[in-house]
Amino acid sequence: MKILHIIPTLNKGGAEKLVLDICEELSVRPNTEVKLLVLSAENTFELSRYLFETKFIKIKFQFNI
C-alpha cells in the first residue's frame, strides 16, 4: 500500500507532530510505503530519525473556506 500525506508546513505544533507520528507508525508496517509532502520549506523538526521519505515543495498556497 502506498500512502501520501500532504501538509502545508512542518512548524512546531500538535497537528504536525501527529502527522509525523502517524507516518512513522504506518511506515513500519509490511508492504507499506509512506511519503510526506510538505508545501513549504518551513521545518522545525529533526527528520533524520524517521523512516519515511519527506519531500519539501516550495509553492505559494492560500487557504480558502
QUIMOQUI-V878690 format. One line per field, one symbol per residue. phi: phi as a letter, one per 30 degrees, with the letter a starting at -180 (. if undefined). psi: psi as a letter, one per 30 degrees, with the letter a starting at -180 (. if undefined). burial: I if it has 9 or more other ideal C-beta (glycine too) atoms within 8 Angstrom, else O. A space follows every 50 residues. Layout:
phi=???
psi=???
burial=???
//
This chain:
phi=.cbbcbbdbcddldddddddddddddddddhbccbcccdaddabcdcddd ccdbccbdbcbbdbc
psi=kkkkkklelhlkleeeeeeeeeeeeeffkkhkkkkkkkglfkkgljfffk flkkkkjjlklkkk.
burial=OOIOIOIOIIOOOOOIIOIIOIIIOIIOOOOIOIIIIIIIOOIOIOOOOI OIOIOOOOOOOOOOO
//
